[in-house]
Structure formats: structure tokens, C-alpha cells
């Protein structure tokens, strides 16, 4: 792959992350007194600010994973003029702020929210556990993830595919989801934060797909395609394969009554599609292409189990406990207890990493997992050590602020 600093997708990710940070800072700036100097107090204030600090941590975690050292500010909302000369802060300082924000969120948030989709204490603990894994703080990760598991607040959904349907949103496996709705009429391709719908669904869809009224799928743009290599990594009987690497030709052959036609993906055709987020008829309105209501699953209970297993294994903890958490995920995948992992040490570590690939495929974790675990150079063709661990900072941001570019770009 080739990445350039002139890239609208990278620019969007950088911009929307800092827009979220700016909003969080603005709310925090006036947490106790408003602009007029009046005291601010209301029921649920602490929990609300727990959500705000969680989101700021989430945005900074996105930034530090992608770009490493990034501008760090928390005291107030910044304007365009403030960005000029704003330096990049060391990655360690950014992670320290993320930890502080998530620790504050854990202390402030309730374990149950009355409104679905709101951040809970368990979501903050799960994200903090993930952050600790990225920092190789394994004992801390294991300690913060254990209460999430011990709470019995979550369970694995027996039918893996069902949790990605709109009807499966905020289900028993959901720890944190980005909530979407199709009710907003305004959106455009350049407005990633202007609408309320999920336009990633449109990108995942099968280009030009058509068929009878009973055929459930709507057309998309054939982006984000799974590879045949990923499909081959699933063992026989693994229910995750069919949805994660959706085979359109196999589906077409199985349903001749639908009269399916479609266009071959013009960019990199693999014959496979990300079935977790395919656009479906009836799930969009308003700005039709860009307004799908399907939530994005950010943290699932299966990932909590796999993160805890990794933290225990790499921290020198209870081998049987790490195996147990891993095997819960595998038992759901196969619908039986015949595929358990009995390895220990480094072999167990690799088994956990491999399971993350299969369980979380097409959900945005694989590249970052390979980088944080030191596997990227051996797994990714063309990967240049010392360069490709990080993405190029968008050129427009460099032009505005004068910050330095990442090495190699």
C-alpha cells in the first residue's frame, strides 16, 4: 500500500478527532461555572462528565494509535489561530492523559445507564484495559478488565452474525457502540460529522447489487474488502467465516430465487465482502446513501475476554485462566467445546493474537494489533519498519500548524 500526506480520509480522521476533543474541552472548561460566572449544577452531572472524559480519551487513543506524537490540549477549546505553532506532545504524555481521563470516567460513571448507548463504568474499564495493552502494562490491563468479566453484565451472543444486524444493536455482548440513526436529512460525502447516520455501511456494500424485492441487500461501493487469505484462516465449522468474509457468488448460487446481479469491485476484487456491515434495504432514509442506522460496535464482550487473556498471559499470570477466557470465545465460534486451546506460554500468546484476528476481523483492529505486537513486518507485504507503524500527518494540518511530519513521509 502507498500512503500520502495528501489524503482526504486521513484528514477527516484527524479533523473529526480534534473536533470531538475541542467539544469535550469546551464542556469541561465550563463544567462548574458558565461564561457568565454562574454556578453550574444539575442531576447526573458527574455521570455526564464521565462520558465526556471517556470520549476525549477515545479520540486521543485514535490519534496516538495512528500518528504517535500528536498535539495535546485539554484546558479549553482552541480556535484556528491557536493551532499555529502548537507542538506535538510525546506519545507517553498523550497516553498519560488518556489514562487519567479514563480513570476519571471509571470513577464517575454508573455500571448501568437507563438510556441505551450511553457510556458505562464497564465501557470505561474495557477501553482503559485496551489502552494498557497498547502500553504493554499487562498487570494493569488484567486488573481493570477483571471487574468487567466478574460483573456478569455481559454474555456472548450464540448467533455471531445476529449481533451485527440493526436488531442486534446494544445487545448482551455490547460494551460500547457508536449510536447511529437514519433520521437526519442532511449529510454529504465531505461531512463526516454533520449527520447522524453510518456511511461506512454504504462503503462496505456490494457495488450495483440488484435483485428481487425479497433480496435483503442494498448497493454500495465495494470498499474494505476481506481477502481470500483471511477466509482461509477460518477453520471448518467456524460460524464467523460466513459473515466476516461474505462470498457473494456462493450467496447468489444459494438463492437463485433472488435473481441477483452485481458489478465486480473495480478497485481490488476479492469476491468477498464485509458482511458485518452490509447495507440492507429499509435501514436508511433522508440522505439515502449516507444515512444507515446500523451502529458501529466499538467494544464487545468477546474482545474483553481476549484482552484479559492476553494481559494475563503476557503478564505471567494464571495460564488456565487465560486459556479459559480464550476458549469461551472459541466455544461460541464453533458451537461446541471441541476446539479448545491447551497451549501455554508463547504458543498461547500467539493463539490469542490469532483469535483476535478471526473474532475482530474487519472491525478496525488488525493493523494496530500487528504493530503493537511487533508482527507487522512479517505479516504485511511492503511494510517498512520505522515508517509504516504510523500514518502520515495530513499535509493540510502541517500547512496550518507547522508541526513536523512523521518519518519517511
C-alpha positions, -999 to +999 in steps of 0.1 A: +000+000+000+010+036-005+000+064+018+004+101+010+001+131+034-024+144+009-053+121+017-088+132+024-096+101+046-067+107+069-076+144+070-112+135+080-100+112+108-076+138+122-101+166+120-131+148+135-110+135+164-099+170+173-134+183+168-145+159+194-117+168+217-125+205+213-161+199+222-151+179+253-127+207+263-153+233+259-178+214+281-150+208+307-140+245+306-175+255+318-181+224+340-185+244+372-193+279+361-207+291+328-195+321+308-215+345+329-198+331+361-229+313+373-226+280+391-235+250+370-251+221+388-277+195+378-287+160+385-264+135+367-236+160+362-208+137+373-220+108+351-223+132+321-188+144+326-177+108+329-190+103+294-172+135+282-138+124+296-144+089+281-150+104+247-119+127+249-098+096+258-113+077+229-104+105+204-069+108+217-065+070+216-075+071+179-049+098+173-020+083+192-025+049+176-024+064+141+001+092+144+021+087+176+032+121+190+002+145+185-008+179+198-022+175+233-045+201+249-072+197+275-078+231+292-100+248+267-114+248+232-089+261+206-096+282+176-078+282+143-052+307+154-043+286+184-032+258+162-003+277+147+028+266+164+010+240+186+037+213+191+033+176+190+034+161+225+053+129+232+033+097+229+039+089+265+022+122+276-008+115+254-012+080+269-009+095+304-038+119+296-058+090+282-053+070+313-062+100+335-094+106+315-105+070+316-097+067+353-119+097+360-146+082+338-144+049+357-149+068+390-178+089+377-199+065+356-226+042+367-225+005+359-259+007+342-273+036+322-311+039+318-307+051+282-292+026+258-260+036+241-246+057+269-212+051+283-210+029+314-183+023+340-176-011+324-171+005+290-145+029+305-128+000+322-127-020+290-112+009+270-087+015+297-077-022+296-071-018+259-050+013+264-029-006+289-023-034+264-010-009+239+014+004+266+025-032+275+011-026+310-002-062+314-008-064+351-028-031+350-048-044+320-057-076+337-067-058+369-090-033+352-106-059+328-114-085+355-143-065+371-160-062+337-159-100+334-168-107+370-198-084+368-217-109+347-232-079+329-224-093+295-226-125+277-216-139+243-244-140+217-248-176+204-255-165+169-224-144+160-239-129+128-270-116+146-253-091+167-243-070+136-279-066+125-298-034+134-320-057+156-289-068+174-277-034+185-269-028+222-273-064+229-259-086+257-224-086+241-222-049+235-199-029+258-198+003+237-213+012+204-214+044+183-251+051+180-265+060+146-299+069+133-314+075+099-334+104+109-311+133+098-319+146+064-286+164+058-253+148+050-227+148+022-196+130+013-174+157+028-193+160+061-183+131+083-196+149+114-226+166+100-251+137+100-264+111+123-261+081+100-234+055+094-220+060+060-193+033+064-222+008+057-225+023+022-188+019+016-190-018+025-219-026+003-217-047-029-214-024-059-245-023-081-262-053-064-298-058-076-324-085-074-360-092-063-378-074-036-371-102-012-333-099-017-323-081+015-292-061+004-288-026-009-260-015-032-228+001-020-192+009-032-173-023-026-147-008-002-130-025+027-129-060+012-118-091+031-090-112+015-091-148+005-062-152+029-085-142+058-112-165+046-087-194+046-077-187+082-110-198+095-113-235+103-142-257+092-172-251+114-163-216+125-195-196+122-177-163+119-164-170+084-197-167+065-204-132+077-169-118+080-159-130+045-193-128+028-190-147-005-214-131-030-211-158-056-219-185-030-248-165-018-261-159-053-259-197-060-277-205-028-306-180-036-314-183-073-349-170-065-335-135-058-322-131-094-290-113-081-268-092-103-239-070-092-208-052-105-174-066-098-155-044-074-134-020-095-105-014-070-094-047-056-118-075-062-116-105-039-151-119-044-156-113-006-174-086+013-176-074+049-209-090+058-209-074+093-219-040+079-235-046+045-262-021+037-297-035+039-330-023+024-351-002+047-323+009+070-317+043+055-337+074+048-331+111+043-297+113+025-302+077+014-266+066+006-250+081+037-276+076+064-277+040+075-289+034+111-267+004+119-245+012+150-207+006+149-196-019+176-165-004+192-161-028+222-176-062+225-175-087+254-156-112+233-128-086+230-128-080+267-122-118+272-094-118+246-078-087+260-079-102+295-065-135+282-036-116+266-029-095+296-028-125+319-006-145+296+019-117+288+019-106+325+029-140+337-005-147+353-027-178+356-023-198+325-055-218+329-075-186+334-061-171+301-069-203+283-104-203+298-112-168+285-098-176+251-118-208+249-151-191+258-147-171+225-138-203+206-167-222+220-191-196+207-174-196+173-178-233+168-208-240+189-190-267+209-161-274+233-141-295+208-118-267+196-102-256+229-067-243+231-044-261+256-012-243+248+008-222+273+035-195+272+044-181+238+022-206+220-008-194+240+001-158+233+001-165+195-032-184+198-048-153+215-034-130+188-047-153+160-081-154+177-083-116+178-077-117+140-106-141+135-130-126+161-125-089+153-118-091+116-130-061+096-136-041+127-105-018+126-081-036+150-059-058+129-033-033+116-029-018+151-026-052+167+001-062+143+020-030+151+017-032+188+027-068+190+057-065+166+042-087+139+036-061+112+069-065+093+064-103+090+027-101+082+022-071+059+038-070+024+058-038+018+058-028+055+088-006+063+099-008+099+105+027+112+079+042+089+047+023+085+040+019+122+025+054+119+004+072+093+014+104+076+001+135+092-023+152+068-004+179+048-031+204+054-026+202+092+012+207+087+005+237+065-018+253+092+002+245+123+037+239+112+041+206+130+067+181+118+058+151+096+063+115+107+095+098+095+096+086+059+068+107+046 
